[in-house]
Amino acid sequence: MMLVASSKFSAHRLSVAPMMDWTDRHCRVFHRHMTRRAMLYTEMVTAAAILHGDAARLLGFAAMEHPVALQLGGSDPAELAAAVRVALPYGYDEINLNCGCPSDRVQSGCFGAVLMERPALVAACVAAMQAESPVPVTVKCRIGVDDQTPAEILPRFLETLATAGVRHVIIHARKAWLQGLSPKENREIPPLDYPLVLAMKQRFPDLTLCLNGGISTLAQVQDMLAQGIDGVMVGRAAYHDPAAVLIGADRLWGEDFAPDPHQVVADMLPYIGDHIAQGGRLHQITRHMLGLFTGRPGARGWRRILSEGANRPGAGTDLLLHALDQVQAAPRSAA
């Protein structure tokens, strides 16, 4: 059953960032077992891949994943509009345009963070997408790229988006250096500028603005919300230590859903069993679960058993339960 948020954008009080090779449908099902409310995002999918590839494989997801957003990559308004039309029957709660990814492949295709230099093109893209979409079209961007001055470029970029009808923007609070830094370095080296993002909320009070970058705890999420930002998007921390970020997160919405990590494993068993019965491999799911017991006794044994055994032919839920035994039986010093 689809969850209906109490207000249009309330699911964005906390969201899990789109992360290539990580936030696939199995990862999102796993995360949904820890939070009923947070917005989950797909990996970035290019519009061209949807139009010329296996759309069902790229777009399919489980009903329990709602609320879930599809992130698209592209810079051709007609192509993006066509991709939105293909995606519509799948029932995503939001369509997001990537204007923040700094990878070489994205740059060569003239989309991602390089679009920060082409606000008029972004406006044309979102207008074309909105014309096809009954759900919100949102944008994820940086505060600027290369030699741009963020305090100058970001407000102009946001104003262009608002004029085009965009009402919700997720801002990664770092500049992206398209020349000289790798995608990994672009997630760590450029300094974070939270005050600039908070200032944009004051300058554009009618926009729903969410902050991304460097947030790793629920306490930090709560602090940013208290400072007036509409929502916080968490990336790597939600993947590497999901229990710390997602279990208990529903209290941000006044709900006391906080399952024990052991219960999360138990709740995943039917899904994993179905996946294996349909010809899938255990590793395709459990690779996303390695960090579930981070910092807890037995976490090392949990990771070791799954890392070594889940990709072997015939590996099934019995291996997962064996790994869970390591956590339950571990002495306090075995984390």
C-alpha positions as CSV (number, residue, x, y, z in Angstrom):
1,M,0.0,0.0,0.0
2,M,1.3,3.5,-0.9
3,L,2.0,5.7,2.1
4,V,0.4,9.1,1.9
5,A,2.4,11.8,3.5
6,S,0.6,14.3,5.7
7,S,1.7,17.2,3.5
8,K,2.9,17.4,0.0
9,F,6.6,17.3,0.7
10,S,6.7,15.9,4.2
11,A,8.4,12.7,3.1
12,H,11.5,14.8,2.3
13,R,12.2,15.6,6.0
14,L,14.6,12.8,5.5
15,S,15.5,11.1,2.2
16,V,18.2,8.6,1.1
17,A,20.3,9.9,-1.8
18,P,20.4,8.4,-5.2
19,M,23.7,6.5,-5.3
20,M,25.0,4.7,-8.4
21,D,25.5,0.9,-7.9
22,W,24.0,1.2,-4.4
23,T,20.4,2.3,-4.2
24,D,18.9,-0.3,-6.5
25,R,15.5,-1.9,-5.8
26,H,16.9,-4.5,-3.3
27,C,18.6,-1.7,-1.3
28,R,15.4,0.3,-1.2
29,V,13.4,-2.6,0.0
30,F,16.0,-3.2,2.7
31,H,15.9,0.5,3.7
32,R,12.1,0.5,3.7
33,H,12.1,-2.1,6.4
34,M,13.8,0.4,8.7
35,T,11.7,3.5,7.8
36,R,8.2,3.8,6.6
37,R,8.4,7.6,6.0
38,A,11.7,8.6,4.4
39,M,11.8,9.3,0.7
40,L,13.9,6.8,-1.2
41,Y,15.5,7.5,-4.5
42,T,16.6,5.3,-7.4
43,E,20.0,5.2,-8.8
44,M,20.3,7.8,-11.6
45,V,18.8,6.3,-14.8
46,T,19.6,8.1,-18.1
47,A,16.6,9.0,-20.3
48,A,18.4,7.3,-23.2
49,A,18.7,4.0,-21.3
50,I,14.9,4.1,-20.6
51,L,14.1,4.8,-24.2
52,H,16.5,2.3,-25.8
53,G,17.1,-0.3,-23.1
54,D,15.1,-2.6,-20.8
55,A,12.7,-0.2,-19.3
56,A,11.0,-2.8,-17.1
57,R,14.3,-3.8,-15.5
58,L,15.4,-0.2,-15.0
59,L,12.1,1.1,-13.7
60,G,10.4,-1.8,-11.9
61,F,10.1,-1.6,-8.1
62,A,8.1,-3.2,-5.2
63,A,5.0,-1.5,-4.0
64,M,6.4,-1.4,-0.5
65,E,9.1,1.0,-1.6
66,H,6.7,4.0,-1.6
67,P,7.4,6.9,-1.3
68,V,10.0,6.5,-4.0
69,A,11.5,8.9,-6.5
70,L,13.0,8.2,-9.9
71,Q,16.1,10.2,-10.7
72,L,16.7,10.8,-14.4
73,G,19.9,11.9,-16.1
74,G,19.8,13.8,-19.4
75,S,19.8,17.2,-21.1
76,D,17.5,16.8,-24.1
77,P,14.0,18.1,-23.2
78,A,12.2,15.9,-25.7
79,E,14.1,12.8,-24.6
80,L,13.5,13.5,-20.9
81,A,9.8,14.0,-21.6
82,A,9.6,10.7,-23.5
83,A,11.4,9.0,-20.6
84,V,8.8,10.4,-18.1
85,R,6.0,9.1,-20.3
86,V,7.5,5.6,-20.2
87,A,8.0,5.8,-16.4
88,L,4.5,7.0,-15.6
89,P,2.8,3.6,-15.4
90,Y,5.3,2.5,-12.8
91,G,3.8,4.9,-10.3
92,Y,6.8,6.9,-8.9
93,D,6.0,9.6,-6.4
94,E,8.4,12.1,-7.8
95,I,10.6,12.5,-10.9
96,N,14.0,14.1,-10.2
97,L,16.5,15.7,-12.6
98,N,20.2,15.2,-11.9
99,C,22.1,18.4,-12.0
100,G,24.8,17.4,-9.5
101,C,26.7,14.4,-10.6
102,P,30.3,15.3,-11.6
103,S,31.5,12.1,-13.3
104,D,33.3,12.2,-16.6
105,R,30.7,10.0,-18.3
106,V,27.9,12.4,-17.2
107,Q,29.9,15.5,-18.4
108,S,30.5,13.9,-21.8
109,G,26.7,13.5,-22.1
110,C,26.2,17.2,-21.1
111,F,24.1,16.4,-18.0
112,G,24.7,16.1,-14.3
113,A,26.6,19.0,-12.6
114,V,27.6,20.5,-15.9
115,L,24.0,21.7,-16.3
116,M,24.7,24.2,-13.5
117,E,26.3,26.2,-16.3
118,R,23.2,25.9,-18.5
119,P,20.2,27.1,-16.4
120,A,18.1,27.9,-19.4
121,L,18.5,24.4,-20.7
122,V,17.6,23.0,-17.3
123,A,14.4,25.1,-17.3
124,A,13.5,23.7,-20.7
125,C,14.1,20.2,-19.5
126,V,12.0,20.5,-16.4
127,A,9.2,22.2,-18.3
128,A,9.1,19.4,-20.8
129,M,9.1,16.8,-18.0
130,Q,6.4,18.6,-16.1
131,A,4.2,18.6,-19.1
132,E,4.2,14.8,-19.0
133,S,4.2,14.2,-15.3
134,P,1.2,14.2,-12.8
135,V,3.8,14.0,-9.9
136,P,6.3,16.7,-8.8
137,V,9.4,17.2,-11.0
138,T,12.3,18.1,-8.7
139,V,15.9,19.0,-9.2
140,K,19.1,17.9,-7.4
141,C,22.0,20.3,-7.9
142,R,25.3,21.6,-6.5
143,I,26.0,25.1,-5.2
144,G,28.1,25.7,-8.3
145,V,30.8,24.2,-10.5
146,D,34.5,25.1,-11.2
147,D,35.1,28.8,-11.0
148,Q,31.5,29.8,-10.5
149,T,30.9,31.9,-7.3
150,P,28.2,29.9,-5.4
151,A,26.7,33.0,-3.7
152,E,26.0,34.5,-7.1
153,I,25.2,31.5,-9.3
154,L,23.0,29.5,-6.9
155,P,20.3,32.1,-6.4
156,R,20.2,32.7,-10.1
157,F,19.9,29.0,-10.8
158,L,17.1,28.6,-8.2
159,E,15.2,31.6,-9.6
160,T,15.4,30.1,-13.1
161,L,14.0,26.8,-11.7
162,A,11.2,28.5,-9.8
163,T,10.2,30.5,-12.9
164,A,10.0,27.2,-14.8
165,G,7.6,25.8,-12.2
166,V,10.0,23.8,-10.0
167,R,8.9,23.9,-6.4
168,H,11.4,21.5,-4.8
169,V,15.2,21.4,-5.1
170,I,17.8,19.3,-3.3
171,I,21.1,21.1,-2.9
172,H,24.4,19.3,-2.4
173,A,26.2,21.9,-0.4
174,R,29.5,21.5,-2.2
175,K,30.8,23.0,-5.4
176,A,31.7,20.4,-8.0
177,W,35.1,20.6,-9.7
178,L,34.5,19.2,-13.2
179,Q,38.2,19.4,-14.0
180,G,40.9,18.0,-11.7
181,L,38.8,16.1,-9.1
182,S,37.4,12.6,-9.4
183,P,33.7,11.9,-8.5
184,K,34.9,10.4,-5.1
185,E,37.0,13.6,-4.4
186,N,34.1,15.7,-5.4
187,R,32.2,14.1,-2.5
188,E,34.9,15.0,0.0
189,I,37.3,17.8,-1.0
190,P,35.2,20.9,-1.9
191,P,34.2,22.5,1.4
192,L,30.6,22.3,2.5
193,D,28.6,25.5,2.7
194,Y,25.6,24.9,4.8
195,P,25.0,28.7,5.6
196,L,24.6,29.4,1.9
197,V,21.9,26.7,1.5
198,L,20.1,28.0,4.6
199,A,20.3,31.5,3.2
200,M,18.7,30.2,0.0
201,K,15.7,29.0,2.1
202,Q,15.3,32.5,3.5
203,R,15.6,34.0,0.1
204,F,13.2,31.5,-1.5
205,P,10.7,30.7,1.3
206,D,8.1,29.3,-1.2
207,L,10.5,26.7,-2.5
208,T,10.9,23.4,-0.7
209,L,14.7,23.2,-0.2
210,C,16.5,20.1,1.1
211,L,20.2,19.9,2.1
212,N,22.6,17.2,1.0
213,G,26.2,16.6,1.8
214,G,28.2,15.6,4.9
215,I,25.2,14.7,7.1
216,S,25.7,11.4,8.8
217,T,23.5,11.2,11.9
218,L,19.9,11.8,12.9
219,A,21.0,14.4,15.4
220,Q,22.5,16.4,12.5
221,V,19.3,16.0,10.5
222,Q,17.3,17.3,13.4
223,D,19.6,20.2,13.8
224,M,19.3,21.2,10.2
225,L,15.5,21.0,10.3
226,A,15.5,23.1,13.4
227,Q,17.5,25.8,11.5
228,G,14.7,26.0,8.9
229,I,15.7,23.8,6.1
230,D,12.7,21.7,4.7
231,G,14.5,18.4,4.6
232,V,17.8,16.6,4.6
233,M,19.1,14.0,2.2
234,V,21.6,11.5,3.6
235,G,23.9,9.5,1.3
236,R,26.8,7.3,2.2
237,A,26.0,7.2,5.9
238,A,22.6,5.7,5.2
239,Y,24.2,3.0,3.2
240,H,27.2,2.1,5.4
241,D,25.4,2.4,8.8
242,P,21.8,2.2,7.9
243,A,20.5,1.3,11.3
244,A,22.0,4.5,12.9
245,V,20.4,6.7,10.2
246,L,17.1,5.0,9.4
247,I,16.0,3.1,12.5
248,G,14.1,5.6,14.5
249,A,14.0,8.2,11.7
250,D,10.2,8.0,11.6
251,R,10.1,10.0,14.8
252,L,10.8,13.0,12.6
253,W,7.1,12.5,11.6
254,G,6.0,11.8,15.1
255,E,5.8,8.0,14.5
256,D,7.4,5.4,16.8
257,F,8.5,2.9,14.2
258,A,11.9,1.6,15.1
259,P,12.5,-2.1,14.5
260,D,15.4,-3.9,16.0
261,P,18.1,-4.8,13.4
262,H,17.5,-8.5,14.0
263,Q,13.8,-8.0,13.2
264,V,14.9,-6.2,10.0
265,V,16.7,-9.4,8.9
266,A,13.7,-11.5,9.8
267,D,11.4,-9.2,7.8
268,M,13.8,-9.5,4.8
269,L,13.7,-13.3,4.6
270,P,10.5,-13.7,2.6
271,Y,11.7,-11.1,0.0
272,I,15.1,-12.8,-0.2
273,G,13.5,-16.2,-0.5
274,D,11.3,-15.0,-3.4
275,H,14.3,-13.5,-5.1
276,I,16.3,-16.7,-5.0
277,A,13.3,-18.8,-6.1
278,Q,13.1,-16.6,-9.2
279,G,16.8,-17.3,-10.1
280,G,18.5,-14.4,-8.2
281,R,21.6,-14.5,-6.1
282,L,21.8,-13.9,-2.4
283,H,24.7,-11.5,-2.8
284,Q,22.5,-9.2,-4.9
285,I,20.6,-8.3,-1.8
286,T,22.9,-9.0,1.1
287,R,25.7,-6.7,-0.3
288,H,23.4,-3.9,0.8
289,M,23.0,-5.3,4.3
290,L,26.7,-5.6,5.3
291,G,26.5,-2.4,7.4
292,L,23.4,-3.3,9.3
293,F,25.2,-4.1,12.6
294,T,28.0,-1.5,12.3
295,G,29.4,-0.8,15.7
296,R,27.6,-3.7,17.3
297,P,29.0,-6.9,18.8
298,G,29.5,-9.5,16.0
299,A,29.4,-7.0,13.1
300,R,32.7,-8.3,11.8
301,G,31.5,-11.9,11.7
302,W,28.3,-10.8,10.1
303,R,30.2,-9.1,7.3
304,R,32.7,-11.8,6.9
305,I,30.2,-14.6,6.4
306,L,28.1,-12.7,4.0
307,S,31.0,-11.3,2.0
308,E,32.7,-14.7,1.7
309,G,29.6,-16.9,1.1
310,A,26.7,-14.9,-0.4
311,N,28.0,-15.0,-3.9
312,R,28.6,-18.8,-4.0
313,P,26.2,-20.9,-6.1
314,G,23.3,-22.2,-4.0
315,A,23.8,-19.7,-1.1
316,G,20.4,-19.0,0.5
317,T,18.7,-17.7,3.6
318,D,20.4,-20.3,5.7
319,L,23.7,-18.4,5.2
320,L,22.0,-15.2,6.3
321,L,20.7,-16.9,9.5
322,H,24.2,-18.3,10.1
323,A,25.6,-14.7,9.8
324,L,23.0,-13.5,12.2
325,D,24.0,-16.1,14.7
326,Q,27.4,-14.5,14.8
327,V,25.8,-11.2,15.9
328,Q,23.6,-12.8,18.5
329,A,26.4,-14.9,20.0
330,A,29.2,-12.4,19.9
331,P,31.0,-11.1,23.0
332,R,31.0,-7.3,23.5
333,S,34.5,-6.9,22.1
334,A,33.7,-8.5,18.7
335,A,32.3,-5.6,16.8
